[in-house]
Amino acid sequence: MKTVTVVGASLAGLYTARELRAQGFDGRLVIVGEEPHRPYDRPPLSKEFLTGDRADEGRLALTDAEEETGLAAQWLLGTRARGLDPRGRTLLLDGGRIVSTDGVVIATGASARPLPGGTGPAGVHTLRTLDDARALRADLTGGPRRVVVIGGGFIGAETASSCAALGHDVTVVEAAPLPLVPHLGPEMAGVCAALHTRGGTRLITGASVAALRGEGHVRAVELSDGRVLPADVVVVGIGAVPNTAWLAGSTLALGDGVLCDDGCVTALPQVVAVGDVARVGGVRAEHWTSATEQPAVAVRNLLAGRTVTTARSLPYFWSDQYGSRIQFAGRRRDGDTVRIAEGTIDGGGFLARYERDGATTAVLAVDRPRPFLKARRELARAARPTPAL
Ligand SMILES: Cc1cc2nc3c(=O)[nH]c(=O)nc-3n(C[C@H](O)[C@H](O)[C@H](O)COP(=O)(O)OP(=O)(O)OC[C@H]3O[C@@H](n4cnc5c(N)ncnc54)[C@H](O)[C@@H]3O)c2cc1C
């Protein structure tokens, strides 16, 4: 391969560029990114960046000048890829520019899902990018605000927690009877939902949004049951949509992400996908750790021209809310039993094990980092396939 083009200049794209060089690719490396920024870290955007504890944008950077020199890449930032030809050899960029390439890495991530009906009046935010976080932070300055967060998932919960820490009056509206059930199961979702109440945030569940009220600037959120929640700032945290629209004219299989085999390889052997946009072996993870672990596998397969290795890492994510660190690893399924293995759910932290047929399928910890690390390692070891004799 003489040229490899990475589309998406964020976490997964950067880690893939690093892997390409680490695994010996010494050809032309092009990195195309829609955002004008160099790669930066998103998790702090809903946490320390919003609260001001890590307000310095420089501390979000994922690269430095020395690394960028070492990568010897051609960065095309502020440039959107618009299409990939059916053979996967030509990329069409903004402004009609064409890049001919031998290999393609799709790392275009996901975008915040907007409310049906569009972006809404001023004061209504989503939180995915640095620019989103800057705009939200600006709206949260100058005294206490009434903040309504729509969606009680991880981004919604973290944003609510940060707004509460800043002294704002915060309400979370969640459509399901309980937030986070798909991730944690009902018992543990209930435990995590209680963090809101403990942190001084109102949680309204089983309620959907009928309309956003306000001329020019948002003034209230109207719920379908007729309740009206006064609001100066609204944050919409209702999930993310994988960025695949630009691939519509390609021959790749799309469906809630770019469909790949277990080795991040798409329908075309010289095109791989990594991170939030990739549906790897039937699963699309929106976790920092997946975006950093998949690139090693994807690059190996890309350079080999076929799938020679697979990405079988254990899913892992963390979340920081109301001064507590939540960590989860594994693959839980509905019907798993949950056992508190250490601590208590009433405060002070705990470690919970999800079990099926006597075996642990997943572990969850709140403020128990050490036991969690041990349990996660055990789980990873048990999940590793036995090498063929
Ligand atoms: C606020 C926030 C908090 C988070 N907190 C946590 C956490 O606590 N724990 C955790 O595990 N995970 C967390 N995550 C998730 C984690 O950040 C993501 O899993 C990770 O960013 C995925 O990286 P990615 O490179 O695949 O995608 P992204 O980070 O989404 O990057 C994709 C990049 O591709 C660009 N792009 C899109 N389309 C095009 C195109 N057509 N042409 C060129 N460029 C394009 C985008 O502009 C973007 O820069 C959080 C995410 C957010 C937004």
The ligand as a Gaussian input file, in Angstrom:
#p B3LYP/6-31G(d) Opt

LIG

0 1
 C      -19.383000      14.251000      26.018000
 C      -18.867000      12.836000      25.887000
 C      -18.444000      12.138000      27.017000
 C      -17.983000      10.823000      26.898000
 N      -17.590000      10.169000      28.023000
 C      -17.161000       8.881000      27.936000
 C      -16.775000       8.162000      29.088000
 O      -16.835000       8.679000      30.206000
 N      -16.372000       6.866000      28.932000
 C      -16.307000       6.248000      27.711000
 O      -15.957000       5.063000      27.623000
 N      -16.661000       6.928000      26.590000
 C      -17.081000       8.212000      26.676000
 N      -17.451000       8.899000      25.537000
 C      -17.382000       8.204000      24.236000
 C      -16.031000       8.363000      23.538000
 O      -15.617000       9.692000      23.572000
 C      -16.196000       7.885000      22.104000
 O      -16.403000       6.480000      22.177000
 C      -15.008000       8.218000      21.230000
 O      -14.875000       9.603000      21.078000
 C      -15.145000       7.572000      19.870000
 O      -14.102000       7.955000      19.066000
 P      -14.219000       7.941000      17.466000
 O      -12.903000       8.458000      16.985000
 O      -14.713000       6.620000      17.027000
 O      -15.399000       8.955000      17.110000
 P      -15.535000      10.513000      17.359000
 O      -14.827000      10.880000      18.615000
 O      -16.981000      10.811000      17.215000
 O      -14.746000      11.182000      16.150000
 C      -15.156000      11.086000      14.830000
 C      -14.548000      12.239000      14.063000
 O      -14.838000      12.075000      12.673000
 C      -15.242000      13.324000      12.128000
 N      -16.083000      13.086000      10.943000
 C      -17.375000      12.669000      10.906000
 N      -17.810000      12.566000       9.638000
 C      -16.764000      12.929000       8.849000
 C      -16.572000      13.018000       7.436000
 N      -17.550000      12.696000       6.573000
 N      -15.378000      13.446000       6.966000
 C      -14.359000      13.761000       7.828000
 N      -14.484000      13.685000       9.180000
 C      -15.660000      13.263000       9.677000
 C      -16.000000      13.976000      13.258000
 O      -16.094000      15.365000      13.034000
 C      -15.136000      13.590000      14.456000
 O      -14.115000      14.532000      14.678000
 C      -17.926000      10.209000      25.620000
 C      -18.358000      10.917000      24.489000
 C      -18.822000      12.213000      24.609000
 C      -19.298000      12.954000      23.376000

